[in-house]
Amino acid sequence: MKLGVFAVLFGGRKFEDALDYIASKGLGAIEIGTGGHPGNAHCKPAELLENETALKEFKKAVESRGLIISALSCHGNPLHPQKEIAKKFHDDFVNTVKLAEKLEVPVVNTFSGLPGDHEDAKYPNWPVAPWPNDFQEVLKWQWENKLIPYWTEWGKFASDHNVKIGLELHGGFSVHTPATLLKLREAAGEVIGANLDPSHMWWQGIDPVESIKILGREGAIHHFHAKDTTIDPVNVNMYGLTDMQDYTNMQTRAWQFRTVGFGHDIKTWADIISALRLVGYDYVVSIEHEDGLMSVEEGFSKAVHNLKQVLIEEPLGDMWWV
């Protein structure tokens, strides 16, 4: 495995400066934002696709520092019921796939998207309860009329460009659990897999180790984010796991994101890394830092330190003791 970072964390720095800093920490990979919610501070696909020289320089800047690009990420909602919003996210995805092929990056990360509840809806609708039965009807309509048709078509587009799609299992989107990921994968093909982030498993009450086993058995983990979560035992009784308070309300929120090791101990993260190796995932563990109690540099540095203790980097080889 290689340790990497989702470099939108350093969007305020020049690209080359960010690469120097990341390499200085001993990392081997970088995940780059190319649009959507992560933005495109370091990489503008439409421009690079039109300029072969700039494309080669971009690739050389990464490789000359001993890094690989683990994924291009354009998390958005291409199924948004407002067509102009959906089109922007969709165009970002299409350009990102084209760029990934040219850069020989194997994975594009994004969200599954979330439709509205009917053709003329204005806002997305996330059903999370089976009753009243209206919610079941909404869910069925979303999957049959929007989600499966979209990802069947554009999953094939990605596959034709030698790119896999890593969908982040994230609340507020149609694909947010191992079951919903596998449901879409069955319908749209193996090009669909997970950009698995334990932080979003924990707050939904899902054990990340078990989610790794479930998805790993199907070969459905395309990329992995390293981010932690802590659940406040008092506040969760007040607000529940679907807490709608702003992330800045850290004293009263039921749960919040933490940097690696500050939500769960190193043994838990060792179990996560071991589970990844067990199911055959030997790609990149990409740090995502969204800890409201730490600066960019400190949260990132502590995540690097903690993950280096448990990351399994070398090939297994023969079991000499057998």
DALIN-V807765 format. One record per residue. PHI is phi in whole degrees, 0 to 359 (none if undefined). OMEGA is omega in whole degrees, -180 to 180 (* if undefined). BURIAL is # if it has 16 or more other ideal C-beta (glycine too) atoms within 10 Angstrom, else .. Layout:
phi: (PHI/PHI)
omega: (OMEGA/OMEGA)
burial: (BURIAL/BURIAL)
//
This chain:
phi: (none/243/267/225/212/280/284/299/304/248/297/278/259/297/305/295/295/297/298/299/295/297/296/295/273/83/278/244/211/221/254/243/285/233/141/65/297/292/79/224/304/256/205/249/306/302/287/293/293/262/222/298/294/297/297/295/294/298/295/295/301/285/293/294/259/75/252/243/266/283/196/254/233/223/308/199/235/288/254/304/294/275/301/291/289/301/297/297/295/295/298/300/296/299/295/293/298/299/292/302/298/295/273/59/265/280/227/245/264/197/258/291/90/212/282/279/255/196/298/257/294/254/233/297/226/252/288/231/221/278/217/302/298/306/296/296/292/299/300/299/297/300/290/285/258/236/295/295/300/296/283/294/290/274/293/296/301/296/299/296/258/62/233/262/253/259/273/282/283/224/305/92/231/300/264/217/224/304/295/289/296/292/297/290/299/297/279/254/110/286/298/275/211/260/263/280/238/302/300/278/286/303/288/271/84/256/284/301/298/292/294/297/296/299/285/295/299/262/63/254/253/264/199/219/259/248/212/250/217/239/251/282/293/270/296/294/287/272/249/74/286/265/310/261/293/300/300/285/277/291/284/247/296/290/210/206/285/228/286/304/98/252/245/225/285/295/298/297/290/295/295/296/297/296/296/299/296/301/268/92/273/234/259/264/256/257/292/238/253/224/270/287/257/226/294/305/292/290/298/295/297/292/297/301/301/290/288/298/289/240/295/261/257/272/301/295/75/281/279/296/272/273)
omega: (174/174/-180/180/172/-164/173/175/-177/-179/178/178/171/-175/-178/178/178/179/179/-179/-180/179/-179/179/177/179/-178/-174/179/174/-169/176/-177/180/-176/-178/178/-178/-177/-176/-176/-173/179/-173/-177/-180/-179/179/-179/-173/-176/179/178/179/179/179/179/-179/180/180/179/-173/-179/179/177/-178/168/173/-177/-178/166/-172/-177/-175/179/180/180/178/180/-177/174/-168/-179/176/180/-177/180/179/-180/180/176/180/-178/180/179/177/179/-180/179/179/-179/-180/-177/175/-170/-172/168/180/177/172/177/-172/178/179/169/-178/174/-171/-177/-180/179/-176/176/-179/-176/179/-179/177/-177/-178/1/-171/176/-178/178/-180/177/-178/179/180/-179/-177/-174/-174/-175/-169/-177/178/-178/-173/172/180/-172/168/176/177/179/-180/178/178/176/-178/173/-180/176/179/178/180/-167/176/-178/177/-175/176/-176/179/174/-178/-179/176/-178/177/179/179/179/-178/-171/176/-174/173/178/175/-176/157/-167/-179/-177/-176/-179/172/-176/-175/175/-179/-179/178/-179/179/179/178/176/180/-179/-177/-178/178/-180/-176/-169/174/-178/-177/-175/174/177/178/-174/178/170/178/-179/-174/178/-176/-179/177/179/-169/-178/-177/176/179/-178/178/177/180/-179/179/-169/-179/-176/-179/178/179/178/179/175/174/-173/179/-178/171/179/-172/-175/177/178/179/174/177/178/180/179/178/177/178/-178/-178/173/177/180/-178/-170/169/-170/-179/171/-176/176/-177/-177/179/-176/175/177/-175/-177/180/178/-177/180/176/178/-179/-176/-179/179/179/-172/-178/177/-170/-173/173/-176/-174/-179/173/-171/-175/-177/*)
burial: (#/#/#/#/#/#/#/#/#/#/././#/./#/././#/#/./#/#/#/./#/./#/#/#/#/#/#/#/#/#/#/./#/./#/#/#/#/./#/#/./#/././././././#/././#/#/././#/././././#/#/#/#/#/#/#/#/#/#/#/#/#/#/#/././././#/./#/#/#/#/#/#/#/#/#/#/#/#/#/#/#/#/./#/#/#/#/#/#/#/#/#/#/#/#/#/././././././#/#/#/#/./././././././#/././#/#/./#/#/#/././#/#/#/./#/#/././#/#/././#/#/./././#/#/#/#/#/#/#/#/././#/#/#/#/#/#/./#/#/#/#/#/#/./#/#/././#/#/#/#/#/#/#/#/#/#/#/#/#/#/./#/#/#/#/./#/#/./#/#/#/./#/./#/#/#/#/#/#/#/#/#/#/#/#/#/././#/./././#/./././#/./././././././././#/#/#/#/#/#/#/#/#/#/#/#/./././#/#/./#/#/#/./#/#/././#/./#/./#/#/#/#/#/#/#/#/#/././#/././././#/#/./#/#/#/./#/#/././#/#/././././././././././.)
//
